[in-house]
């Protein structure tokens, strides 16, 4: 993960197009201005424009992703494993943001099934 503040124009739209193609996923703007992805009542993660993805993971998964350099701490919960942030600054970041959301999607479907 890089540390600059450069966003990739259109990243949010590209991520949204892919994630909303998955069965049962809905997307929309939340009460804090974030653009979230949900599967039923479960949030898979949310975007802040084209520059950041925020999401949560079980702590064991979070630690593994953190050690791989794929996520950092969520800015609202610094130092608290479980809540994650992913900067979006390159094409590789766009693809990994999609992969991280897919990880949460697959976990939710495996645990709870698809919503009615």
N, C-alpha and C positions, 0 to 999 in steps of 0.2 A: 504494500500500500504506500502510495506516495504522500507527501505532506504539503504540496502546493494547494492553492485554492482555485485552480482552473477547473471549470465545468466543461462537459462535452455537450455542445448544442444538440438538442433533440434527444438526448439520452433518456429522459423521462418518458417521452412519447414512445420510443423504441421498446423500453422495458415494459411499459403499459400494454403495448400491442401484443407482446409475447405472453405476458403473464395472464392477461384477460382471455387469451385463447385456450387456457386450461379449463377443463370442465368444472363448473361450479364457482369460479372466481368472479367476484364483483370488485369494482374499483370506484372510488369517489373521494371528494374532498372532505376532510374531517373538521372538527370544531376548532383545531389549532392551525388550520391552513395547510396541514400535511395532506398528501394524496395517498390514501391507503388501499391495500389489497386485502380482501377478506374472502374466506371460504366459510360460508354460513356465518356464525357469530365470531369466528376466530380470525384475528388479524395475522396475516402472513408477514407483513412489514409495511412500511410507508416511505414515500419519497418526499424530499424537500427539493423541489425544482429538479434541475438536471445535475445537481452536485452531490447529493447525499441520500443514502438509503439507511433507514433505521429499522431494526428488527430484534427479535428476542429468540433465545435458544435455551434448551436445558443446559445447565452449567457444564456438564461433561462435553457436550458438543461445542459450547462456547469456547472452552479452554483449548480444544483441538483446533478450531478455526483461528483463534487468537494466536496460538503458537505457529500456525502456518502463515501468519501475516495477512490473512484474508479479512479480518475485522479488527476494529478497535473498540474502545469503550464508548458507550452512548454519552453524548455531552451533558445530558440531564442527570446521568447516573455515573459520574466518573469513579473509577475504581471498583465498580460493582459488576462482577461477572453475571452474564445472563442477558443483559441489554447490550446491543451491538450497534456500531455505526460502520458504514462502508462509504468512503469517498468515491466519487465517480469522476475520474480525471483522464481516462483513456478508454480506448475500445476494449481492452482487456478488463477494465473495471465494469463496463456495461455488461459484458458477458458473465463476469463473476457475480454481479448483482442479480442477474437473472438466475444463475445457478444457486445462489443463497436463498432466493425466494422459492425456487423449486425444491430445495431441501426442506423448507418449512411446509410447503404444499404436500410433499410426499409423506412427511411425518404426520401431518394432520389427517390425510386420507387413510393412512395405515392405522392410525389410532381411533379415529372417529367416523371414518367413511365419508362419502360425499353427502352434502346437505340435501334435504328433500326439496 
